[in-house]
Amino acid sequence: MERDTSMDYYTREEARELFRRANSFTDDELLSMDETEFRARVRERSHHTLEIQVYSAAYRNRTLQPSQADTAKRLLRIWRERGLSEDLPEYRYAGFLIGAAEKLSRGEPVDLTPYRPTPVTKEMEDHFFTIVKERRSVREFTDEDVPDEILEKVLEAGLWAAHGCNVQSIRYVIVREKNEPGLFKGSDVPGGPIHLVICQDMRCYRANDFTPVRNRLLDAGAAGQNIVLAAHAAGLEGVWLTFPGQEFTDRLRARFNLPDYIRLVTYVDVGYGDQTPHPPLRWDVKDTILARL
C-alpha cells in the first residue's frame, strides 16, 4: 500500500488498516526483521502508542490504563532478544516512556521539569533571528579547511530537525571536493569545497508507510534548513542546491555503492565564505497573509 509516487493522503480507512498492520507482526517476524526497520518501528510505535498518550495524561493529570505500555514493552523484549545494545537511543527513550506510563497508571505524577528547555533570553532571541536573516546563499569560498568536528556539529543539527513520527530517516554523504574533484560536476552554480548530501534511508518508512510522500520530503527539507542555519551559526557559509538530473545522482550512487533503499534528496555546499551577497529582500509579512481569523 506504500505510495512512492502519489502526493495524496490516505483515506481514513486505509490509514486505519495500515495502523492495524503496524501492530500485527509476530515475534518471529520482529526478530528476523531488518535492524534498521525494526529500530524505526520501535521509534514509531513508541510515538503513536505511548509518547502522545503519556504527555497528554501527564498534562491533564489523568490516569493511564496499565496496558497502555504493552506495545512498547513487547518491542523492548524483542530488542533484548535480538541482542541490541540497551544504550541505543530508541531503547533508552522507550524505557523512559514506559516508566512514565507505569507511574501514570498508578495515579502518580510524572515530573517533566528536568527536561524543560533552557529559557530563551532576549539576547538568545536576537541572536537566533540574526542567524535566520543574515544567512546567505554563498557561492565563493576560501581555501581554508573546515575541521570535521564543525561539520559533525552542523550535521547533528540536521538530525535534530523535526521528523514525522520520529522514524529518523536522515543519512549523509560527505565529499570534500579536493578528495574527489569533478564528482559533483554538472551543477549550475560554482561548487563549494565540501558537499553535504542529504539522503533518506527508506527502510525507516516501512514503519510508517501511511505517511504521504510529501511528508517524507519535508523530513529531508527540515534537516536541510537546520543544516544551512547551523552552518552559518558555526562560522561557515553555504548554498543549498538541487541535483540537476538522474545522471548526477546515478554517478553518486555508483561511486559510493549506495543501495536502492537510500534516496538522495538534496545537498548543501559549505565552506568558509569569501563573499558577502546583498540580502535577497523579502516581502512584508502582511502582504503574504492570505487569511487570518
ABEGO torsion letter per residue (X at the ends): XBBAABABBBBAAAAAAAAAAAAABBAAAAAABBAAAAAAAAAAAAAAAAAAAAAAAAAAGBBBBAAAAAAAAAAAAAAAAAGBBAABAAAAAAAAAAAAAAAAAAGBBBBAAAABBBBBBAAAAAAAAAAAAABBBBABBBABBBBAAAAAAAAAAAAABBBBGGAGABBBBBBBAAABBGAABGBABBBBABBBBBBBBAAAAAAAAABBAAAAAAAAAAAAAAAAAAAAAAGBBBBBBBBAEAAAAAAAAAAAGBBAABBBABBBBBEBBABBBBBBBBBBAAAABABBX
